[in-house]
């Protein structure tokens, strides 16, 4: 009997359990299950392929001041020399070299080491002017140099603007055969060291102010009042053991028109430092 009752109880339990597990039409009621929640995807960062750029703020521009003219008042030509009239220049042949004319050029050729040559033009005498001359260093190296002379009173009294074959420039005052550097050797960006090299040397002179140019590019200014006027000339010097040959051509001299010079024209000057005078034919 007890066995019968136990089997009946077990059968009723199974029936009740199945009634709870199925819904209508025998389907499984999924609401009774404990579901594992699906992972929620994290928001992804939106890539800005074309990020916005800042609009630049336009600032007011100041008026640009014009570059001051370093050669103001250049006027009419005083004279030009194509170097086709030898009678105006000192020429000749000596133990150290020669000064001779070629085709539209004057050539200073130095044969011996550490020697110099110069040639002066006989006229005119100049006071305020702009001077330009073309140069070609055919044979020249290291410290060898060549020059234009201006306000020359004699072969021993003049100003000298020089270009060396190492790319430097210099200005001297030569008085009674002794030279004083108004501007000592300083590099110029217009001169390539060595030879052959062609340059256009220039000087602007007004009163005691002198401004110097290489290939029309301003280099520096000097103030000196020893020689107020004089003639022009050319010069060359060997500083080593090699020969030196320099050709000069296309000399031009212009007036300075005072009416064209601004009253407030800026000046840049270099005050000469005291130096011990040296003979013009010394190592400098």
Secondary structure by P-SEA (a helix, b strand, c coil): caaaaaaaaaaaaaaaaaaaacccccccccccccccccccccbbbbbcccccccccccccccccccccccccccccccccccccccccccccccccbbbbbcccbbbbbbccccccccccccccccccbbbbbbbbbccccccccccccccccccccccccccccccccbbbbbcccbbbbcccbbbbccccccccbbbbbbbbbcccbbbbbccccccbbbbbcccccccccccccccccbbbbbbbcbbbbbbbcccccccbbbbbbbcccccccccccccc
